[in-house]
Amino acid sequence: MPAPKPSAPPPPPSPTLLPPGLLPPGVPLLQLPSFCLLTVLCYALCFNRLSVALFYYCRFAFLPPLPDPPALERGGNLPLTTCSKRELLRLPLRERVDAFYALLATHPGPHTPGSAKELVGRDLPLRRTAGLVVRLLEREGRTLDVGDERVKLVVDCYLKALLSPGPPPERDGRIGVVVPAYGEEAGQLLSKIEANIARAVNPDLLDLVVVDCGACSGDLHKALSSHPVVASCERVSVVRFLRGGGRGPALNFGAASSTAGNLCFLHADSLLPVGWDLTISSGLADPRVNCAAFNFGIAKASPPIPGIRAVEISANLRARLFHLPYGDQCICMARRWFEHVGRYPDQALMEDYEMVDLMRKRAKRIGPLTGERFLIFPGSPVLCDDRRWRKLGVWKVTTTNSALVGKYNGGLGADELYEIYYGKKVERDEDKNPIF
């Protein structure tokens, strides 16, 4: 039997003019010029967007702390709660004042100005309505020094509630992890949740709530309840949310389904760092912290995406310098603060932006008087899946997000933004998604 022929030696590697390690892994040499050009353009775009975030930050950062009279005269009055533009414009100023007194009348006993101020500090609908009255005053270009006695009482209640101490701290170290899921595949969602629970130090203190918003493939409840790692949580539940209205109402529904004292709003494609539960518990244990979030990272796969590192750097600079993290950085709040500011606004998009913007303004403008502060957790980041950037590219994702933020800050409502972004109107059940 003839001996087998020796195999041909492998061809020598193609010569390159670049030193070893300089060529990005997975990028062919012929594509390197276009890769580098696109990376530079993405860096320029991301840092340009960072300058826009600086502009919006400066609009309120240099106002005197409230309720300093010069600050009130210059506008920029701080909302008491979150609210959507749809809610703000639903009633004119006079009818909103009437609504405040109608709510006040539902409480027993005669109401003196002093008792009304105390009630507003404790009652969310009253606090929300008083804040809306002040926002409508500002929208009409009027100062808070108004002659109408009925409006003046509402303004006085607003100022009292603004500086009232935050809700008392609770001794509840449990963490309610709210995961909204829309169009997710059950197996992929399970793998992410399993990895996050495995990275927790005390999974028995976790209250996991998956909000099934529809279009998910597979049986989420069966997949989660039968998995041993997931079952190590204190409580695991899958709740169906079919009321419509977008992610804001879905997150509120998930938070209401949990009984934990701390809340963590986690995107379905995100991976938390090791020991994340201790990070949240220790950070939110400080009663002065009204809101917190993790650093931002992207779970990168091969081949590399041009400019993806620029997204990480600019997002972390935006969060650190301007206290403006987005929802994919896992927003965390003590339940007492979440309820105190009225939960997420009932809107389909930008609910995370509205919440974070309110909490950072509170920390900046009344923090010097009350001690409130906004916290970005130090240490490892939460890793977001790169599927969106891989599908659309860094340039398109960044320009789209920037356009949405710009239109939102320019006065366009979240429902209109949703229609622009998705090409369809927001579907919601008004009876099940009430607004004040």
N, C-alpha and C positions, 0 to 999 in steps of 0.2 A: 504494500500500500504506500503510495508516494506521500512524502511528508508535505504537510500544508505549506503553502506559500506564506512567507512573512507579510504581515499587513504593512501597507504603505505608511510611512511616517506622516504625522499631521503637517499641514502646510504651515510655513512660518507666519507669524502674525504680521498683519499689514503695517508697514512703517508709518509712524505719525511724527509730526513736528512738535507735538505737545509733550511736556514732561509727564511722567507717570503720576496718576492721581488728579490731574487737572481736568481731564475730560469727565463730565458728569456720567455716572454709571447708567447704562441703558440708552445713551444718546449716541447714535451713529455719527461718525466724524463729519459726514457730508451735511448733516442737519445741525451741526454745531453753530454756524453763523446765525441761522434763523432762530435757534433756541436762545442764543445769547441776546439777540436783538429784542425778541419778545419778552425776555426776562427783564431787560433794562426798561422797556416800556411799561411793564407791569409794576415795577418798583416806582417809577415816576407817577403812575396813576394812583397807586395806594397811598403814597405820601402826599399827593395832591388832595386826596380825600381826607387825609389826616388834618390838613390845614383847614378844610371845611368844618371838621369837628371842633377845631380850635375856635373858629368863628362863633359857632353856636354856644360853645362853652363860655366865651367872653361876654356873651350877651347878658348872662346872669351872674357870672362869677365876681364881677367887680361892683355889683350893687351892694349897698350897705346891708348888714344883717336886718332881717325883719324883726319886729315891726317898727323900725326906725322911720320917722316921718318922711325924711327925704327919699327913702326907698319907696314908700307908698306913693309919693307924689310922682316919682319917675316911672311908675308902673312896674310890671314884672311881678305882680302879686302871686304868691305861692298857692297852688291848689291844696285843698285839704285832703282830697281823695283823687284817685284816678277817674277819668271819664273819657268817653269817646266824643268826637265832634258831633256825632248824631245825637247823643244825649244832651250835649251842651246847647245845641240849637233847637231842640224839640219844643221848648217853651220860651217866649219872650221874657224880658226882665220882670215886668209887672206880674205876670202869671207865675213866675218862679218864686217871687216874694210871697204871693198868695199860697203857693204850695208849702212854703216854709211854715207859715202860720197854721195851715191845715194840719201839718204833721205835729206841730207844737201842741195843738188842741187835743191830739189823741192821748197825750200824757195827762194823768189826773192831777187835780190841784190847781190853785191859782198860780199864774206864771208872772213872777216879777222879772225884771231884767237880769237880776243875779241868778235866779233859778233857771232861766232860759239858757244862760251862758254855761251853767253846769251841765244841763241836759245835752247841749250840743257836743260837749266834750266826751259824753258817754254813748250817744246814740248815733249810729252810722248814717241812717237816712237824713237826719237833721244836719249832721256834719257835711254830708255830701251836698245837700241843697244849699247850705250857707256858702260853701265854696263855689258852687255854680253861680250864685247871685253875684259874688265878688268878681268872678271871671267875666260875667256878662257886663258888669259895670266897667271893667277895664276894656272890654271889647267895644263898648260905646264911647270910649275916651273920657270917661268920668272918673274923678278921684273918689277916694273913700270918704271924704268929708262932705257928705250929702246932707241936704236939709230935711228930707223926708224922714219922719221919726220911725216909720215902719222899716224902711230900708236901713236906717242908722242902727236899729237894734240888731238886725241881721249882721251888719258889718262888725258891731261890737262882739257878737257871738263868734264870728269868724276869727277875730284877733285873739279872743280868749282861747278858742280851741287850737289855734296855731301854736301857742306857747304852752299849752297844757302838757304835762309830762306824758310820755308815751305810755302804752299799756304796761301793766305790771308784769315782770318776768315770771315765767312758769318753770317749775322744776320737772321738766319732761325732756329727757335726752333722746327720745325716739325721733327718727327721721322718716318723714313721709316722702317717698320717691315717686313723683308723678311723671309718667312717661306717656305722652300722647303718641298714638300710632295711627297713621293714615296711609293706606296702600302698602303696608309693610308685609313681608313674607314671614310667616310664623317661625321658621327655622332660623333665619338670620336675626330676627328680633330676640329669640331665645338665646342665641350665642352671645349677643351683646350684653343682655341682662345677666347671663351666667358669669361672664367675665367681670362685670361690675360688682356683682355680689361676692365673687371670689376675692376681689381686691379690698373688700371691707374687713375691718378688724372685728367688729361686733355685728354680724348679720342678724342676730336675734333681736336687734333694736331697730330693724328696718321694716317699714310698712310700705310695701310695694303696691302701687296702683297703676295699672296699664289702662289707659283710656282708649278704647277701640272706637275710632271715629269713622270707621267704614273702609271698604275696599281692601281689607287685609285678607291675604290668602292663608288658609289653614285655620285650625281651631286654636286660638291664642290661649284660652282658658285651659284646655286639655294639655297643651304643650308646657305651660308654666307650672300647673299644679302637679304634674307627674314628674318633674325634674327634681332630683335630690338636692342640688345646690340651691335652686330657687326656693325650695321648700324649707330651707334653713332660716328664711326670714320670719319675723314675728307674724306677719300676715301678708298674704299674696291675694290680690283681687284683680279681676278684669271687669271693667264697667263699660257698658255700651253707651256711647253718646251720640244720639241721633237728632238733637235739637237744632243743629246747624249753627251758623254764625261764625265759624272759623275757630282758630286755636285759642283765642282769649276765653270764650265760654267753656271750651273743652278743658283748659287748665283749671278754671274755677271749679268745674264739675269734679275733676280728679282730686283737687285739694279738699273739697267737701266730703269726698268719699274716704279720706284718711282722717285718723284721729290723733296723729302724731303732733307734737309741739313744735317741730321744725319741719320746713318744707323745702324740697329740692326738686326743681323742674328740669328734667333731663330729656334731651332729644333722643329719639330712638336709635340714632346711628352714632352716639357718642360713647367714649370709653373714659371712665374716670381714673385718676391716679391711685396708686396703692395707698391704703389708709385714708381714703377720702371721707369716710364717715367720721373719723376722729377730727379731721380738719374742719368739717362742717360743725360738729358739736362744740369744739373748742372755740371756733370763731363766733358762733351765734350765742354762746354762753355769755358774752359781753352784752348786757342789756342796751348799751349805747349803739350797737351795730344794727342799723335798720335794714340793710340789704348787703349781700355778698355774692361774689362770683369767683370762678377759677381763672387762672391764666388760660390762654387759648393755644391749641396746637392742632395740627392736621396729621392724621395717620397716613403717611405717604407710602405709596406702592410704586413699583417700577412699571413702565418707564416714568421718569420724573416729569412733572408738569411745569412748564415755564412760568416763573414768577410766583410759585406757590409759597415760597419762603417769605416773600414780601407781604402776603396776606397775614401770616402769623406775626411778623414784626410790627406791622402797622396796627393790627388789632390789639396787641398787647400794649403798645404805646398809647393807643386811644383809651384803653381801660385804665392803665396806670396814671396817665397824666390828667385825663378828663373824667374819670369814673364813668365811662360809658361802655360797659360790656354789652354784648348782645345775648340772645337766648341760647346760642350754641356754646356759651361759656358756663352753662349750668347755674342759673340764678337761684340763690338760696335765701330764704327769709324765715325768721321765727314766725310762727302762725299769728302771734299777737300783733306783729307789725303788718302782716299780710291782711288781716281783717281790719286793722285800724285805718289803713289807707284805701279800703274799699275793694280789695282784691284786684285782679286784672280787669281792664276795661272790656266791655262787651263789644269787641271788634275783631274782624277777621285777620287783620295784619297789624304789625307794629305794636302789638300788645306788650311785648318785652321792652321796646323802646319807651313807651309811655310810662311803664312802671319804673324802669331804671332812671328815666329823666326826672320823675317826681322825687325819687328817693335821694338822688345825688343833689338835687336842688334843696331838699330839706337839710341834708348834711352840710351844705355850703352856706345856706342863708340863715337857718335857725340853729345849726349845730353849735356855733359859738355861744348860744344862749342856753341850749338844752343838752349839749353833749352828744347829739346824734352824729354818727359817722358812717361812711360807706367803706366797705372792706373788699379788697381784692386779695384772695388767699395767696400767701407766698408758696413757693415750691412748684411741683410738677403741674403741667397743664392738663386740662381735659382734652382728649383727642377726638376731633370730629372726622368722620369718614370723608375721603376726598372725592366721593362719587359725583358730587355736584360740579366741582371744578374740573374733574376729568371729562365729564360729559359736555360741559359748556365752555370751559376755558376760564382762566383767571380774569381776563379782560372783560368778558361778557358778564360774569357773575358780579364783579366789582362795580362796573358801570350800572348794572341793573339795580343793585342794592343802593348805590349812591343816589340814583334817580328817585327811588322810592323814598329815601330819607329826605331828600331835597323837596319833593312834592309834599310830603307830610308836614315838614316844617313850614312850607309855604302856605299851608292852610287846607290842602286837599284831605278829605276824610279817608278813613281806612277802607270803607266800602268801595269808594271810587278807585282807590289804589288796587284793591282786589280785582275789580273789573278790568283794570288796565293790565295787571300782571297775569291773570288767568283767563281773561277773555269771556267771563261770565259773571252774572250778578251773584251776590251773596244770598244764600238760602238760609233763612232762620225762621224758627217758630216764635213769633212775638209773645204768645201766651206763656211759653216756657222759658223765654229769655227776656224777662221784664227789665225795663229801665225806669229810673225814678223820674 
